[in-house]
Amino acid sequence: MLVAMPRWVGDAVMAEPVLRLLHARWPDARITVFTRPGLADLYRAHPAVGEIFPREDQGAWPLIRLARELRRGRFDFALLLPNAFRVAWLARAAGIPFRLGYAGDGRGWLLSHRVERPQEAIHQTQYYLRLMDESGGLRLEAQTSNLPPQTLYSSVPTLAVADEHQERADRLLRAKGWLGEPLLAVHPGAAFGPAKRWPAASYRELLTRIAGTFPLRILLLGSREEQSLALAVSEGVSPDPLSLIGETTLGEAMGVLRRCRLVVGNDSGLIHLAAALGQPVVGLFGPSDPRITGLSGPGHQLLRYPVECSPCRHRACPIDHRCMAGISVDQVYEAVLRGEVSPHSYRGAVFLDRDGTVTREVGYLKDNKALDLLSGASEAIRQLNAAGLQVFLATNQSAVGRGYFPVDQVEAAHQRLSRLLEQEGARLDGIYWCPHAPEEGCDCRKPATGLLQAAAREHGIDLTQSYLVGDKAGDLACAAAVGAKGVLVLTGYGETERDRLEEPPAHVARDLGEAVAWILEDRDRFAQKGGA
């Protein structure tokens, strides 16, 4: 499979879920990313990407050479995310038989499978994913062996940092005088133009207030062209902010962002990059539309001053820049406070087993109508929601791996579960499940930690501050393996499993309601002790 990725950082990040979806459906396929060289670092550590093809596609003669190179790759399928005519021409000239993309720009005849562009305004991540949903020809039977952990919430961009890039980033930070103290990253620029930039004077006032309040270092990030802007926003700020503006590759910038506790910046590729790396972001939006390019995932704050002329496509505001100037320093400062930049901030979550913990234990669920909530389960989850805690389901479903029923049946059961909870005013932030039989030796079936690790990557969770509630010894072993607190409920298999435990859990509860009451009390104790 050849996947042509967008040319801009922010768009490329928002297209990332497509790579995971392709890998989930065809885990044995070789996926090659076609990208401009400056973006290749985005995919160095991506688990779905087998190869990276970093080439420019500008000019007629380079296109002919590129087509020859691609032909040697013997690709069966090309997914063309950019709408450019030249990308479609390239795929056809390379002899790739299956070419999927949006029609338009006069390129429909170059595509073997084309999808009409959506007429309504939708978020960019959904715009890319919709190609997969509406492409008929891609609705092939997913492979049932070696399936990765499944999730109903797959549209949050998720990236990882290559080890070499993290090492170089750490060296850069240490060379600037970083001693390991908490970092708050600020990106005062925007590649699109000055219309997207919050005024330099506002940034300067914000940085002065942050530097005088929080025990952290401010770090400035951006491109080489934004160095003069960095001087303008840091003038008079004490202590002097660290600056890596113009001094990092994309991969090194990713490693630096992973060391930051919070990121503040204008709508740009950098804040999308930070969010995909699991960092909380305060994003400032003016001429752009957050319904289309807003950040995905929890923990982010988008600030916007509504005006009639926004959104627009001006690179420089032709009037008074009211959409950005209207965002006050007080608003951004309060958002930083809400971002909990303290090193003891709570970023945990609650993971729940399904059968015997949230729903009645019935063995293999052959009929989804038999899926029923245990008494008090919805109220317990609603209490976690009200407390601001993320709640995830993490469940083993080996019946798929054993061939008893297909993937679709499990997903339908989880959709029913979500509806039952919604009717009671409760919600899950994600459902992660393992489709493998025990003998397959996967890394996601509890007590293995793959389900929790996947949720942590996609939602910025600190597993050492988290809880796992279940009715089996495997649930508690999984919690211990990631440093979370395990809670045994005596519903389901809990009574009999209690005697099998080699180590006592953090707590034993009669049911989910009692477990949640203990979790909320324990979380409060955590806050009172400053996270110790």
KOLVEX-69213 format. One record per residue (C-alpha): x, y, z. Coordinates in steps of 0.2 Angstrom, whole numbers, plus 5000, padded with zeros to 4 digits. Each point is the difference from the previous one (the first is absolute). Layout:
// KOLVEX-69213
X, Y, Z
...
***
This chain:
// KOLVEX-69213
5000, 5000, 5000
5006, 5017, 4996
4993, 5015, 5010
5003, 5017, 4993
5000, 5012, 5015
4996, 5018, 5001
5014, 5013, 4998
4997, 5011, 5016
5004, 4994, 5017
4983, 5003, 5008
4991, 4992, 4985
5012, 4985, 5001
4997, 4998, 5019
4981, 5000, 4997
5002, 4987, 4987
5009, 4988, 5011
4984, 4990, 5006
4999, 4994, 4982
5017, 4990, 5002
4993, 4992, 5016
4984, 4995, 4991
5009, 4992, 4986
5012, 4991, 5011
4985, 4994, 5011
4991, 4993, 4985
5015, 4992, 4991
5013, 4998, 5013
5011, 4989, 4988
5000, 5013, 4986
5016, 5010, 4997
4995, 5019, 5002
5012, 5012, 4991
4998, 5019, 5004
5003, 5012, 4986
5004, 5017, 5008
5011, 5015, 4997
5017, 4998, 5008
4997, 5013, 5013
4986, 4989, 5008
5008, 4983, 4999
5004, 5001, 5019
4981, 5000, 5004
5000, 4981, 4995
5017, 4994, 5006
4992, 4991, 5016
4983, 4997, 4993
4995, 4982, 5003
4989, 4999, 4984
5014, 5007, 4988
5011, 4987, 4992
5010, 5012, 4988
5001, 5019, 4997
5002, 5007, 4983
5006, 5018, 5002
5000, 5008, 4984
4994, 5017, 4993
4987, 5000, 4986
5002, 5017, 4992
5004, 5002, 4982
4997, 4989, 4984
5017, 4991, 4999
5001, 4995, 5019
4982, 4993, 4998
5006, 4989, 4986
5014, 4994, 5010
4989, 4997, 5015
4988, 4990, 4990
5014, 4988, 4995
5006, 4999, 5018
4983, 4996, 5006
4997, 4987, 4986
5014, 4990, 5007
4991, 4999, 5017
4986, 4989, 4992
4986, 5008, 5010
4983, 4993, 4999
4991, 5014, 5008
5002, 5019, 5001
4991, 5011, 5013
5001, 5018, 4994
4996, 5012, 5014
5006, 5016, 4992
4988, 5007, 4987
5013, 5005, 4988
4999, 4995, 4982
5019, 4995, 4999
4998, 4987, 5014
4986, 4991, 4991
5010, 5001, 4983
5016, 4993, 5009
4990, 4985, 5007
4993, 4996, 4983
5016, 5002, 4991
5008, 4988, 5013
4988, 4987, 4994
4991, 4998, 5017
4984, 4991, 4996
4989, 5006, 5015
5001, 5019, 5002
4988, 5007, 5013
4998, 5019, 5003
4987, 5014, 5000
4994, 5006, 4983
5003, 5018, 4994
5013, 5011, 4993
4997, 4991, 4983
5009, 4984, 5007
4985, 4988, 5001
5005, 4990, 4984
5017, 4996, 5008
4992, 4991, 5014
4993, 4982, 5000
4989, 5004, 5015
4995, 5017, 5004
4989, 5008, 5013
4991, 5016, 4999
5006, 5013, 5012
4988, 5003, 5015
4989, 5016, 4997
4998, 5003, 5019
5014, 5007, 5011
5008, 4986, 5009
5016, 4998, 5011
5016, 4997, 4990
5003, 4983, 5008
4982, 4994, 4995
5003, 5007, 4983
5015, 4988, 4997
4991, 4986, 5009
4985, 5002, 4990
5010, 4994, 4984
5001, 4983, 5009
4981, 5000, 5005
4993, 5004, 4983
5012, 4991, 4989
4989, 4984, 4998
5015, 4991, 4992
5010, 5001, 5017
4987, 4991, 5010
5009, 4983, 5000
5000, 4987, 5013
5012, 5005, 5014
5012, 4987, 5004
4996, 4991, 5016
5018, 4995, 5005
5012, 5012, 5008
4987, 5013, 5002
5006, 5015, 5010
4990, 5006, 5015
4984, 5007, 4993
4992, 5017, 5005
4984, 5009, 4996
5009, 5016, 5002
5014, 5000, 4986
4999, 5018, 4993
5012, 5008, 5013
5017, 5002, 4991
5014, 4991, 5010
5018, 5001, 4997
5016, 4993, 5008
5018, 5007, 5001
5014, 4990, 4993
5013, 4996, 5013
5014, 5009, 4990
4989, 5015, 4999
4996, 5000, 5019
5019, 4998, 5004
5005, 5015, 4989
4986, 5011, 5007
5005, 4996, 5017
5018, 5005, 4996
4994, 5017, 4992
4990, 5004, 5016
5014, 4996, 5011
5012, 5011, 4989
4988, 5014, 5003
5001, 4998, 5019
4985, 4989, 5003
5002, 4991, 5017
4984, 4989, 4999
4988, 5013, 5007
4982, 5001, 4993
4999, 5008, 4983
4986, 5010, 4992
5002, 5002, 4981
4995, 5015, 4991
4998, 5002, 4981
4997, 5018, 4996
5000, 4998, 4981
4990, 4992, 4986
5006, 4995, 4983
4984, 5006, 4991
5003, 5018, 5004
4998, 5014, 5013
4981, 4998, 5000
5001, 4985, 5011
5012, 5008, 5012
4995, 5006, 5017
5008, 5017, 5003
5018, 5000, 5005
4996, 5012, 5014
4987, 4988, 5007
5012, 4986, 5000
5013, 5010, 5009
4988, 5005, 5014
4994, 4982, 5001
5018, 4993, 5002
5004, 5013, 5013
4986, 4995, 5011
5003, 4981, 4997
5019, 5003, 5005
4995, 5009, 5016
4988, 4987, 5005
5005, 4982, 4996
5015, 4990, 5004
5004, 4995, 4982
5010, 5006, 4985
4993, 5007, 4985
5006, 4993, 4984
4997, 5009, 4983
4998, 4989, 4984
4998, 5004, 4982
5008, 5002, 4983
5016, 5009, 4995
4989, 5014, 4992
4992, 5003, 5017
5016, 5005, 5010
4996, 5018, 5000
4983, 4997, 5006
5008, 4990, 5015
5010, 5015, 5005
4985, 5011, 5000
4989, 4988, 5011
5015, 4997, 5012
5006, 5018, 5003
5001, 5004, 5018
4994, 4983, 5006
5009, 4993, 5015
5007, 4987, 5001
5005, 5000, 4982
4990, 4987, 4990
5009, 4986, 4992
4999, 5001, 4982
5002, 4986, 4986
4992, 5010, 4987
5008, 4995, 4983
5011, 4988, 5009
4991, 4983, 4998
4995, 4988, 4987
4982, 4994, 5000
5005, 4984, 5009
5010, 5010, 5013
4985, 5012, 5003
4989, 4984, 5003
5013, 4995, 5013
5000, 5017, 5008
4981, 5001, 5001
5000, 4983, 5009
5009, 5008, 5014
4988, 5014, 5002
4986, 5001, 5013
4989, 5012, 4990
5001, 5008, 4982
4992, 5017, 4996
5000, 5006, 4982
4990, 5007, 4985
4991, 4988, 4989
5014, 4992, 4991
5008, 4983, 4996
5010, 5001, 5016
4985, 4999, 5012
4993, 4986, 4990
5016, 4991, 5001
5000, 5003, 5019
4983, 4993, 5002
5004, 4985, 4990
5014, 4997, 5012
4988, 5000, 5015
5005, 5017, 5006
4986, 5012, 5006
4998, 5016, 4989
4993, 5017, 5002
4996, 5005, 4982
4996, 5018, 4994
4989, 5000, 4985
4995, 5015, 4990
4998, 5000, 4981
4999, 4981, 5000
4985, 4989, 5004
5003, 4988, 5015
4985, 4989, 4994
5011, 4996, 4985
5018, 5001, 5007
4997, 4999, 5019
5010, 4989, 5011
4994, 4982, 5003
5000, 4991, 5016
4998, 5005, 5018
5009, 5012, 5011
5002, 5014, 4987
4993, 5018, 5001
4995, 5010, 4985
4998, 5019, 5002
4991, 5010, 4987
4993, 5018, 4999
4985, 4999, 4989
4998, 5013, 4987
4989, 5001, 4984
5015, 4999, 4988
5007, 4984, 5007
5004, 4987, 4993
5009, 5008, 4985
5015, 4995, 4989
5010, 5016, 5001
5018, 4998, 5004
5001, 5018, 5007
4985, 5008, 5007
4994, 5014, 4989
4991, 5009, 5015
5004, 5000, 5018
5004, 4982, 5004
4986, 5000, 5013
4998, 4981, 5000
5017, 4997, 5008
5002, 5017, 5009
4983, 4997, 5009
5008, 4985, 5009
5005, 5007, 5017
5016, 4996, 5009
4989, 4996, 5015
4991, 4987, 4990
5016, 4991, 4995
5007, 5001, 5017
4985, 4992, 5008
5001, 4987, 4987
5018, 4996, 5005
4994, 4999, 5018
4986, 4988, 4995
5014, 4990, 4990
5007, 4995, 5017
5018, 5003, 4996
5005, 4995, 5018
5012, 4984, 5000
4987, 4992, 5011
4985, 5002, 4989
4988, 4985, 4998
5000, 4992, 4983
4993, 4983, 5004
4985, 4991, 4994
4989, 4986, 5005
5000, 4983, 4990
4985, 4988, 5002
4999, 4982, 4995
4984, 4996, 4991
4992, 4983, 5004
4997, 4998, 5019
5005, 5018, 5004
4989, 5012, 4989
4989, 4987, 4992
4992, 4983, 5006
5012, 4985, 4998
4992, 4988, 4987
5015, 4992, 4993
5002, 5002, 4981
4987, 5013, 4995
4992, 4991, 4985
4985, 5012, 5000
5003, 5019, 5003
4983, 5002, 5007
5006, 4990, 5015
5012, 5014, 5004
4994, 5009, 5015
5007, 5012, 5013
5003, 4994, 5017
4990, 5009, 5013
5008, 5017, 5005
5013, 5000, 4986
4993, 5014, 4990
4999, 5011, 5016
5018, 4995, 5004
5006, 5006, 4983
4990, 5015, 5001
5009, 5005, 5016
5017, 4998, 4992
4994, 5011, 4985
4994, 5013, 5012
5017, 5000, 5009
5009, 5003, 4984
5008, 4983, 4999
5002, 4992, 4983
4992, 4982, 5000
5005, 4986, 4988
4995, 4983, 4997
5014, 4987, 4999
4994, 4982, 4996
5006, 4984, 4993
4988, 4992, 4987
5009, 4984, 4995
4984, 4994, 4991
5006, 5009, 4984
5017, 4992, 5000
4992, 4983, 5002
4988, 5003, 4986
4984, 5000, 5010
4993, 5016, 4993
5007, 5015, 4990
5008, 5016, 5004
4984, 5009, 4995
4990, 4991, 5014
5011, 5006, 5013
5000, 5018, 4994
4981, 4999, 4999
4999, 4994, 5018
5011, 5015, 5005
4989, 5012, 4991
4985, 4993, 5009
5010, 5002, 5016
5003, 5018, 4996
4982, 5004, 4996
4994, 4992, 5017
5012, 5011, 5009
4995, 5015, 4991
4982, 4997, 5004
5005, 5001, 5019
5011, 5016, 4997
5017, 4991, 5001
5013, 4998, 4986
5016, 4991, 4997
5015, 5010, 4992
5006, 4984, 4991
4998, 4982, 4998
5016, 4989, 4998
4999, 4981, 4997
5011, 4986, 4996
4993, 4988, 4986
5013, 4986, 5003
4999, 4983, 5007
5012, 4997, 5015
5011, 4988, 4990
5004, 5014, 4987
5012, 5008, 5012
4995, 5018, 4996
5006, 5015, 5010
4982, 5007, 5003
4991, 4986, 5009
4999, 5004, 5018
5011, 4997, 5011
5011, 5007, 4985
4999, 5019, 5000
4997, 5004, 4981
4982, 5006, 5003
5005, 5012, 5013
5016, 5006, 4991
4989, 5004, 4984
4988, 5010, 5010
5015, 5009, 5009
5008, 5005, 4983
4983, 5006, 4993
4994, 5010, 5014
5015, 5006, 5010
4997, 4989, 5015
5013, 4998, 5014
4997, 4981, 5004
5009, 5002, 5017
4986, 5011, 5006
4986, 4989, 4993
4989, 4986, 5006
4994, 4984, 4993
4984, 4992, 5006
4996, 4982, 4996
4994, 4983, 5007
5015, 4989, 4995
5018, 4998, 5005
5005, 5004, 4983
4993, 5018, 5002
5010, 5003, 5016
5016, 4993, 4992
4998, 5012, 4985
4998, 5014, 5012
5015, 4996, 5010
5010, 4998, 4984
4997, 5018, 4995
5001, 5007, 5018
4981, 5004, 5001
4990, 4995, 5015
4989, 4985, 4998
4983, 4998, 5008
4991, 4983, 5001
4981, 5000, 4999
4991, 4985, 5007
4988, 4999, 4986
5002, 4989, 4986
5015, 4988, 5004
5006, 5011, 5014
4995, 4989, 5015
5009, 4985, 4993
5015, 5010, 4993
5003, 5008, 5017
5008, 4984, 5006
5012, 4998, 4986
5008, 5017, 5002
5019, 4999, 5004
5000, 5018, 5005
4986, 5010, 5008
4993, 5014, 4989
4999, 5018, 5004
4982, 4997, 5005
4986, 4987, 5000
4983, 5007, 4997
4983, 4992, 5000
4995, 5007, 4983
5005, 5014, 4988
4990, 5013, 5010
5011, 4996, 5015
5016, 4999, 4990
4996, 5018, 4993
4997, 5007, 5017
5017, 4994, 5005
5008, 5006, 4985
4993, 5018, 5002
5006, 5000, 5018
5017, 4994, 4995
5002, 5013, 4987
4995, 5013, 5012
5014, 4994, 5012
5012, 5001, 4985
4996, 5018, 4998
5001, 5004, 5018
5018, 4992, 5001
5006, 5010, 4985
5000, 4985, 4989
5012, 4990, 5011
***
